[in-house]
């Protein structure tokens, strides 16, 4: 198993590893505290000129773009369609649209969810259409709830609306802030009632993180690079460090991608490995000086600590601190501030099989 070399930000931390209480990891970076504690409480980026417009972008334009992307199987065409669209947006809508095209209501760094699932969506649709979900017609043939909702909304004869990207983002934010399924249902129904069938389809797709238009996150990064004529590796690194595609798009437009860096308590996209049996092929791909780590049988994790607060993130960048109290406690013994990337393993004098 090969892995591209870690790139620490501090020479003092290079190659240092930690083994304690079932935790094995390599410190990616040791962050100076500068006399403060919460170094990563916010992401510091220097932005250049911002692009703003009095005209607000319609959600219907976002939907038409998504449909065009879905209609082609060629990745280069998908990338060009998206690049053309986002290059025309002002800064606030650029940030929103890029996040929505990643198939999520919010950037992953925000650790925020709407709390809306299948049942709430079905109830909201029933409220809008005035009949219980199970009486609205056969939707079993659809493997995608967004498609089922679009079919039901088609009978309303409403093609498109004047709902803006900003209004959609505001509705998602309200869903995340408010508790209780009844109130969430009311907010969602109020939004859906204003939408045409295609727009309703993509609201559901975003809420359920089931975008399914053949647009992976990597293609969104490529579209950002193309839209603003920036190097793709620089876009990918900025996204990895920031955890926010929308912010990355703004940095690309401003020409300040290099300003973003690792920040405590903002999970970083994990570096993943793939099998390769030929050592020569490994060196050919990664270059001289690549590092190889042992492959442990456990749970991939990323740990952020400032010596007081500790947060543990999973491979999917969800916070899982509460699941591993002994690892959390061990991480408090690390002096200073650090971000660790490694594997949580079963340990009793030696590393044990995880299963």
N, C-alpha and C positions, 0 to 999 in steps of 0.2 A: 504494500500500500504506500503510495507516494503522496507527498503533500508539499505544496509550494512553500518556500521559506517564509517564516514570519518576518515582519518588518517592524521591529520595535522602534518606538520614538525616543527611547533613552538607551544610550550605550551601556549604562550601568545595569540594565535589566536583561540584556541580551543573553539568551541561553539559560536563564535562571528557571528552575522548576520548583514546584511545591508538592509535597506528598504528606498528607495529614488527614486522619479521621475519614478515610474513604474518598479522598479527593486527590486527583492527580491532574496537574495542569501546567502549562507553560505561561509565564507572565508575558503578555503581549506588550504592555507598556507600564512603566512606573511613573506616575504623574506627580510632579512636585506640588506640595500643598500651598506654597506661597503665603502661608499664614492663615489660610482659610480652610474650610472643611468641605463644603459641597461644591467641588470643582466642576462637576458635570451637571449642575442644576439647569443649565441652559446651554444652547449651542451658540457659540459666537461665530458669526460670519460677517465678512465685510462685503456689502453689496454695492455695486456701482449704480449707474443710472437705472431707474426703474421705469417700466413702461406702463402707463395707465391710460384709461380711456373712459369717457363719460358713458359710452355705450356698453350695456351689459350683455354678455353672451347668453343666448337662449339654450336651454337644455335640449331643445329639438335639434339644434345644430350638432351638439354632442352626439345625439342619437343617430342622426344621419351619417356622421363620420363612423360611428361604431358599426353601422349596418354595411357601409362600404368596406370596412376592414374585414368583416365577417364573410363578405361575398367573394373574397379572393383567397386562394391558398398560397400565394407567393409571398414569402416573408419580406422581400424587398419592396413589394407593392404596398403591403400593410404598413411598413415603416414609412414610406413616402407619404401615404395618405395621412397618417398621424402627424408626421412632421409638418406637413402643409397646414394642418388644422391648428396645432398648438402655436405655430409661429405667428398666427394672426391674433392671438388672445392677449388681453392686457394681463398685468402681473397677478392680480387676485384670481382671475379665471384660469390662467395658466396653471397656477398652483392647484386649484380645485380639479381641473380636468385631468391632469396627469395622475393624480391620486385615484380618481374614479376609474381611469383606464387601467390602473393596476388591479382593478376588481375589488376595491375596498372603499368604505366611506371615509376612512381616516388613514393618515400615515402610520406606519407600524411603530414609529418611535413614541407615539402618543399613548399607546397601550389603552386605547379607548374603544368601546364597542357600543352598538346601538341597543343590544339586548332584544332585538327583533328576530323572531324565527318564523317558521312555517305557519304556526297557529295564529300568530298576531297578524301576519299578512293575509291569511284566509279570512279572518274576522274583519279586517279593514276593507278588503275587497267586497265582502258581503254587505257591509255598511254602505259602500258607494253604489252598489248595484241593486240594493234593496231586497236581497234574498239570501237565505243560508247558502254557504259554500256548496253543500252536497245537493242543492237543488238548482245550481246554476248551469248545469250541463256536464257532459262527460269531459274530464280533463286527464283521464288515466293514460291516454296515449302519449302525453307529453312527459318526457323525462326531465324537463326543466320547468320549474314553477313560473319563471318569467314568461315562458312561451304560453303556458296555460292562462296566465293573467291577461296577456296580450289578446288571446283569442276571445276571452270573455268581454274584454273592454272594446273589442272590435264592433260589437253590436250597438255601442253607444253612438257610433258615427262621428266621433271626435278624432280628427286626424292629428292635430298638434296643438300646442298651447303657447302661451307667452310666459311660461315659467322660466326663470333664469337659473344658471348654474349656482349663483349665490343663494337663491331661495332653496334650492335642493340641499346645498351644504348647510344652510341654517336649519332645515328640517332634520337632517341627520344629527346635527349637534344637539338639538332639543331632545331627540330620541335618546341620545346617550346620557343627557343630564337628568332626565325625568325618570322616576321609578313607578312601577305599577303597569301591568299589561293593559288596563283600560285606558289610561292616559296615552300610552304609546299607540294604541289602536286609533285613538282620536286624532293624534298628530299625523299618523300615516294616512288615515282615510281622508283628511283634509288636503293632503298633498296629492294623493291619487285622484281625487275628484276633479282636479284641475288638468289632468293629463290625458293625452291621447293614448291609443293602445301600444304603440311602439315605445313611447316614453315610459309608460307603466312597466313594460317588459324590463327595461334597463334599470329602473329604480329597484325592482325586485332582484335583479341579477347582482347589483352592487350590494344591496343589503345582505344577501345570502353568500356573498363572495363566490358566486358561480357565474363569472362573466362569459366564459365559453365562446369567444369570438376568434380564437386562434392567436391571441395577443399575449405572449408571456412577458414577464417583467423585463427580461433582457431586451425584448423588442422595443419596449417603452424607452429604455435607456438609449437604444440605438436611434430612436426617433428624436429624442432630445438632442443627441449629438449632431444629427443631421440638420435639425431645425435651426440650430444656432452655430453650426460650423465649429464644433468643439471636438477634441479627440475623445473617442469612445472610452479608452482606459481612464481618462480623467473624470468622465461622467460616472463611470462605475465605481471608482474609488470614492468620489464625493457622496454617492448614494450609500455605499457601504458604511462610511463613517457617520453620515447624518441620519440614516434610517428613514429618510423622507424624500420621496421622489419629487414632490412638489417643490420643496426647497432646493433640490438639486437642479430642477429646471430653471428656477430663478437665478441660481448661481451661474448656470450655463449661459443664460441670456446676458447676464452682467459681465461675463468673462472672469469670474472670480472663483472657479471651481477649486483652485488650490488653497483657498482660505479655510476650508473646512478640515477639521481634524477629529481624532478620537475624543469622545467626551464621556465622562463618567455618567452612568445611569441612563445612557442612550444605547440600547443594544446594537451591536454591529453585525452585519451579515456574516455568517460563519463561513470560513474557508472549508470547502469540502474536498474529499479525496476520491479517486477512482482507481480500480485495480489496473496494474500494468506489470506484466511478467518480464519484459525486456529492459534491463538496466540502461542500455544504450538509448532506448526510446524515452526513458524518463529524463536522462541528461539532455537529450535533444529537445525535449519540450520545455523543461524548466531552466536549463542552462547550468553551467558550472557553479558550485557553491550551494546548490539546493540542499535542504535539510530533510531527513526522513525520520519520522516519529514512529514508535511502536503503535500498533492498532489495538486499543483496549476494548474489551467487551463491556459496555456500560451505556450511559446516557450522555450524549454530547451536551455540554453546557458552557455558558459564558458567565463569569462572575465579575461583578463590579463592586469595589469596596473603597471607602475612603478612610478605613481604619475604625469607623464607627458604624455607619450604615452599610448593609450588604444587600445586594439584589442578585438573584440567580435567574438566568434566562435560558430557555430551551433552544433547541435547534430551530424551531419556528419563531423564536424571539418572544415567546410568551413568558411572563414572569412566573417562576415556579419556586420562589424562595421558601414558601411555607411547606413545601413537600420534603425539604431536606434540612431540618433544623441542625443536624450535626455538622453538615457542610457549612451552613451559615455561621455556626459558632466557630468553626476552625478558620474560616476566612477572616474573622475579626482579629486573629493573631498576626495577620500580615501588617507590617508596619507601613505607614504612608498610604498612598492611593494607588490602586492598580486595577487593570482589566486583565482577566485571565480567560484563556480559551482551552478547554480540555474535556475530559471524560469523567463523569461521576461513576465510581466503580465500587463493587462490594470488596471489603478489605478486612483481612484478619491475619496479620503478620505477612501476608502476601495477597496479591490480587486474586480474587476468586471469580469463577464463572458467574455471569450476571443472571443467566436464566435459571 
